[in-house]
């Protein structure tokens, strides 16, 4: 996992608690050795805890914006159940690293 993410684990935990995140994982270049500090985005896999009707969009977009501001770079925020492509899922599984679990 890249140092940029390791150094911000407390802030990540705060965001996760604020937006009812059950589990947050980093995957892709940020979880491995291919990260380019100048051009790479960060890819996160997120599972939310129970949310009331109407709260999902606020939680998703609030977390997305919070992560983008925290890291000052583009962020991809992916829900595991939305990944239907088995090849993409395999690639994600090869690099995923746990950041937060409630």
C-alpha positions as a Markdown table, in Angstrom:
| # | Residue | x | y | z |
|---|---|---|---|---|
| 1 | Unk | 0.0 | 0.0 | 0.0 |
| 2 | Unk | 1.3 | 3.4 | -0.9 |
| 3 | Unk | 2.6 | 5.8 | 1.8 |
| 4 | Unk | 0.1 | 8.5 | 0.9 |
| 5 | Unk | -2.8 | 6.3 | 2.0 |
| 6 | Unk | -1.0 | 4.9 | 5.0 |
| 7 | Unk | -0.3 | 8.3 | 6.4 |
| 8 | Unk | -4.0 | 9.3 | 6.3 |
| 9 | Unk | -5.6 | 6.2 | 7.9 |
| 10 | Unk | -7.1 | 8.3 | 10.8 |
| 11 | Unk | -8.7 | 10.7 | 8.4 |
| 12 | Unk | -10.0 | 7.7 | 6.3 |
| 13 | Unk | -11.5 | 6.2 | 9.5 |
| 14 | Unk | -13.2 | 9.5 | 10.3 |
| 15 | Unk | -14.8 | 9.6 | 6.8 |
| 16 | Unk | -15.9 | 6.0 | 7.1 |
| 17 | Unk | -17.6 | 6.6 | 10.4 |
| 18 | Unk | -19.3 | 9.8 | 9.1 |
| 19 | Unk | -20.7 | 8.0 | 6.0 |
| 20 | Unk | -21.7 | 4.7 | 7.6 |
| 21 | Unk | -19.1 | 2.6 | 5.9 |
| 22 | Unk | -18.9 | -1.0 | 6.9 |
| 23 | Unk | -15.8 | -1.8 | 4.9 |
| 24 | Unk | -13.3 | 0.2 | 2.8 |
| 25 | Unk | -10.5 | -1.3 | 0.7 |
| 26 | Unk | -7.9 | 0.1 | -1.6 |
| 27 | Unk | -7.2 | -1.7 | -4.9 |
| 28 | Unk | -5.4 | -1.1 | -8.1 |
| 29 | Unk | -2.1 | 0.9 | -8.4 |
| 30 | Unk | -2.5 | 2.5 | -5.0 |
| 31 | Unk | -2.4 | -0.9 | -3.3 |
| 32 | Unk | 0.6 | -2.0 | -5.3 |
| 33 | Unk | 3.9 | -0.8 | -6.8 |
| 34 | Unk | 2.5 | 0.8 | -10.0 |
| 35 | Unk | 1.3 | 4.0 | -8.4 |
| 36 | Unk | 2.4 | 7.2 | -10.1 |
| 37 | Unk | 2.1 | 10.2 | -7.7 |
| 38 | Unk | 1.6 | 12.6 | -10.6 |
| 39 | Unk | -1.0 | 10.8 | -12.7 |
| 40 | Unk | -2.6 | 7.9 | -10.8 |
| 41 | Unk | -6.0 | 8.0 | -9.3 |
| 42 | Unk | -7.0 | 6.0 | -6.2 |
| 43 | Unk | -9.5 | 3.1 | -6.4 |
| 44 | Unk | -11.6 | 2.1 | -3.4 |
| 45 | Unk | -14.0 | -0.7 | -2.8 |
| 46 | Unk | -16.8 | 0.3 | -0.4 |
| 47 | Unk | -19.5 | -1.5 | 1.5 |
| 48 | Unk | -22.0 | 0.7 | 3.5 |
| 49 | Unk | -23.7 | -0.3 | 6.7 |
| 50 | Unk | -27.5 | -0.1 | 7.0 |
| 51 | Unk | -28.8 | 3.1 | 5.6 |
| 52 | Unk | -32.3 | 4.6 | 5.7 |
| 53 | Unk | -34.1 | 5.2 | 2.4 |
| 54 | Unk | -32.7 | 8.3 | 0.8 |
| 55 | Unk | -29.4 | 8.2 | 2.7 |
| 56 | Unk | -27.5 | 6.1 | 0.2 |
| 57 | Unk | -26.7 | 8.8 | -2.3 |
| 58 | Unk | -25.6 | 11.2 | 0.4 |
| 59 | Unk | -23.3 | 8.6 | 1.9 |
| 60 | Unk | -21.8 | 7.5 | -1.5 |
| 61 | Unk | -21.2 | 11.0 | -2.8 |
| 62 | Unk | -20.2 | 12.4 | 0.5 |
| 63 | Unk | -17.5 | 9.7 | 0.9 |
| 64 | Unk | -16.4 | 10.1 | -2.7 |
| 65 | Unk | -16.0 | 13.9 | -2.3 |
| 66 | Unk | -14.3 | 13.4 | 1.1 |
| 67 | Unk | -11.7 | 11.0 | -0.3 |
| 68 | Unk | -11.0 | 13.2 | -3.3 |
| 69 | Unk | -10.4 | 16.2 | -1.1 |
| 70 | Unk | -8.3 | 14.2 | 1.4 |
| 71 | Unk | -6.0 | 12.9 | -1.4 |
| 72 | Unk | -6.3 | 15.8 | -3.8 |
| 73 | Unk | -6.7 | 13.5 | -6.8 |
| 74 | Unk | -9.4 | 11.7 | -8.6 |
| 75 | Unk | -11.0 | 8.7 | -6.8 |
| 76 | Unk | -13.0 | 5.7 | -8.1 |
| 77 | Unk | -15.4 | 4.4 | -5.6 |
| 78 | Unk | -16.8 | 0.9 | -6.4 |
| 79 | Unk | -19.4 | -1.1 | -4.7 |
| 80 | Unk | -18.5 | -4.9 | -4.8 |
| 81 | Unk | -22.0 | -6.0 | -5.8 |
| 82 | Unk | -21.8 | -3.7 | -8.9 |
| 83 | Unk | -18.8 | -5.6 | -10.3 |
| 84 | Unk | -20.3 | -8.1 | -12.7 |
| 85 | Unk | -17.3 | -8.7 | -14.9 |
| 86 | Unk | -15.4 | -11.7 | -13.5 |
| 87 | Unk | -12.1 | -10.6 | -15.0 |
| 88 | Unk | -12.4 | -7.2 | -13.4 |
| 89 | Unk | -13.3 | -8.8 | -10.1 |
| 90 | Unk | -10.3 | -11.1 | -10.3 |
| 91 | Unk | -8.0 | -8.1 | -10.9 |
| 92 | Unk | -9.6 | -6.2 | -7.9 |
| 93 | Unk | -9.2 | -9.3 | -5.7 |
| 94 | Unk | -5.5 | -9.6 | -6.5 |
| 95 | Unk | -4.6 | -6.1 | -5.2 |
| 96 | Unk | -7.2 | -5.3 | -2.5 |
| 97 | Unk | -6.0 | -4.1 | 0.8 |
| 98 | Unk | -8.2 | -3.4 | 3.8 |
| 99 | Unk | -8.3 | 0.2 | 5.1 |
| 100 | Unk | -11.3 | 0.2 | 7.4 |
| 101 | Unk | -13.8 | -2.3 | 8.9 |
| 102 | Unk | -16.5 | -1.5 | 11.3 |
